[in-house]
């Protein structure tokens, strides 16, 4: 019986398949590639390693030792008893998405500040108007809720626009690097929010982060503050945020939502002061991101085959 490495990633590049196959062969592994979960079903009984974003293989591979997901988030794997194999370890691709998500954050922030949605409507009506008041990142007070790879890459890019300050907020308040002027613990978030013009959220969806930005905390933000959420939709009390947006007190750019896809009859679709993107900030369509995901997997494959500790091991109880 051969040792099998199963890859189920739709749209995987030919060069990526070749590099995975070559690395697997060096270590006596048979690499098999599939575009759909169902196509891989017959091979999962003997799978030792799985490279897939789906929970489907995890629940059907009794000999699985390691699954790597190409995503950064692992919350969909956190259902108790999901893994059929008690020896299975899950690793994420955290560290591959900072570049693409940070660029998305800068893009939507500038769209809100420079009234791009309003100008899109004006131009669509074939009107020539140039007098809308705009704002700038220059001099604004930014708070980044989450200081991991995404937070650091975002802080680095915002720094080039000369904000008044960049505050990082994380679980313990530990220092997050020179790109932040200071860091605060989540327990001190109430003191940070009233001094925040731009709040960027890149937190995972866990029991601890669920509705962290509830109605009371949203009310602490100053009038005109902007929220960008690229983490998980459950971090914000969505109904309370919608009320703030409709009242014109806050602005938001949301890439993630409590329910995805957003239902066709949801009032969010026509909510004023809201910029919607369909969970694409960290899509795997950017070539740099694809390459980085592959590099991280191949580095960990070498670790696995050499008996070294795997990197980016997920804690399924914590949810990240």
KAWO-V519885 format. One line per field, one symbol per residue. phi: phi as a letter, one per 40 degrees, with the letter a starting at -180 (. if undefined). A space follows every 50 residues. Layout:
phi: ???
This chain:
phi: .ccbbbbbbdgccdccccccccccccbgbccbbbcbdcccdccccbccbb bacccdcdcbbcbcbabbcccccbdccccdgcccccccbbbbbdhcbdcc ccccccdccccccbgccccccccccgbbbbbccbbbcdgcbbbbchbcdc ccccdcccdccfccabbcbbcbgcdbhccbcabbcdcbccccdcbbcbbb bbcccbccccfdccdccdccccdgcbbbbbcbcccbcccccdcccccgcb babbbbadbbccddccccdbccgbbbbcfbdbdcccdccdccdcdccccc ccccccgccccgccccccga
